[in-house]
Amino acid sequence: MSALHQTKCFNHAAREAVARCPECRNFFCRECITEHDGRLVCAACLQKADVEPGGAQKRPWRVAGTLWGTLKVGVGLLVAWIVYYTLGQILLMIPDSFHSGDIWGAV
């Protein structure tokens, strides 16, 4: 730690370093370092971490997950439609006399 206060930023020679990137082992100032997954890493290493070894970028969603989510939403909408359709059919079976007040008797 004593060497850290004498070390300058890898990107900014006039700035004092505050942390060392565990990936590239270079020292960086507060502006050049960021926290990612509980570790302090530099921007270059953070960009490398967002790319998979095959060269393809990581995506926050996957096609299989999207299809499964779409299927769940579709099934949910179908179930809701069936419930409300059935409720509507039950309400239509109520006789007209119920609404006219004939069932309750004359008041």
Legacy VTK file of the C-alpha trace (Angstrom):
# vtk DataFile Version 3.0
C-alpha trace
ASCII
DATASET POLYDATA
POINTS 107 float
0.000 0.000 0.000
2.903 2.364 0.571
3.839 2.161 -3.104
0.290 3.127 -4.100
0.487 6.701 -2.804
3.591 7.330 -4.930
2.161 5.737 -8.068
0.488 7.737 -10.817
-2.511 6.771 -12.948
-1.771 4.641 -16.006
-3.959 6.908 -18.184
-3.341 10.271 -16.460
0.296 10.849 -15.534
-0.520 13.904 -13.386
-3.060 12.098 -11.175
-2.378 9.968 -8.138
-3.426 6.316 -8.402
-6.060 5.065 -5.970
-6.440 1.439 -7.009
-4.846 -1.346 -8.983
-6.802 -3.328 -11.549
-6.638 -7.033 -10.655
-6.796 -8.031 -14.330
-4.102 -5.942 -16.033
-2.226 -5.078 -12.799
-1.969 -1.365 -13.736
-2.653 1.508 -11.327
-5.523 3.936 -11.985
-7.059 7.128 -10.589
-10.663 7.378 -9.322
-11.939 8.395 -12.736
-10.423 5.402 -14.547
-11.522 2.631 -12.211
-15.011 1.251 -11.606
-16.643 -1.432 -9.494
-17.883 -4.522 -11.316
-19.020 -7.756 -9.658
-17.579 -6.636 -6.336
-14.143 -5.815 -7.767
-12.484 -2.600 -8.916
-11.462 -2.913 -12.578
-10.328 -0.509 -15.266
-12.460 0.375 -18.297
-10.374 -1.736 -20.686
-10.677 -4.858 -18.537
-14.373 -4.188 -17.989
-14.880 -4.080 -21.753
-12.947 -7.354 -22.150
-15.102 -8.954 -19.440
-18.273 -8.074 -21.388
-17.071 -10.123 -24.371
-17.252 -13.919 -24.277
-14.171 -15.977 -25.211
-15.642 -16.792 -28.649
-15.719 -13.092 -29.481
-19.489 -12.735 -29.265
-20.850 -10.130 -26.915
-22.824 -11.239 -23.880
-26.495 -10.362 -23.967
-28.651 -9.685 -20.927
-31.312 -11.984 -22.423
-31.190 -15.199 -24.340
-33.402 -16.437 -27.139
-34.543 -19.511 -25.206
-35.431 -17.343 -22.207
-37.311 -14.949 -24.443
-39.322 -17.747 -26.041
-40.146 -19.248 -22.659
-41.195 -15.836 -21.329
-43.359 -15.195 -24.378
-45.013 -18.589 -23.942
-45.751 -17.853 -20.275
-47.293 -14.486 -21.142
-49.423 -16.112 -23.849
-50.669 -18.821 -21.489
-51.418 -16.208 -18.840
-53.453 -14.134 -21.282
-55.335 -17.245 -22.420
-56.191 -18.200 -18.839
-57.346 -14.648 -18.070
-59.516 -14.601 -21.209
-61.131 -17.941 -20.258
-61.839 -16.721 -16.713
-63.428 -13.450 -17.851
-65.359 -15.121 -20.682
-66.787 -17.664 -18.228
-67.697 -14.899 -15.775
-69.476 -13.031 -18.568
-71.437 -16.142 -19.559
-72.503 -16.660 -15.932
-73.685 -13.042 -15.711
-75.671 -13.477 -18.942
-77.530 -16.441 -17.390
-79.017 -14.198 -14.669
-82.718 -13.766 -15.508
-84.073 -10.329 -16.413
-86.496 -10.500 -13.522
-83.553 -10.231 -11.144
-82.831 -6.721 -12.410
-86.445 -5.564 -12.571
-87.030 -6.198 -8.878
-89.737 -8.857 -9.389
-87.734 -11.455 -7.462
-87.482 -9.300 -4.358
-91.145 -8.552 -4.236
-92.982 -5.257 -4.269
-91.746 -2.651 -1.895
LINES 1 108
107 0 1 2 3 4 5 6 7 8 9 10 11 12 13 14 15 16 17 18 19 20 21 22 23 24 25 26 27 28 29 30 31 32 33 34 35 36 37 38 39 40 41 42 43 44 45 46 47 48 49 50 51 52 53 54 55 56 57 58 59 60 61 62 63 64 65 66 67 68 69 70 71 72 73 74 75 76 77 78 79 80 81 82 83 84 85 86 87 88 89 90 91 92 93 94 95 96 97 98 99 100 101 102 103 104 105 106
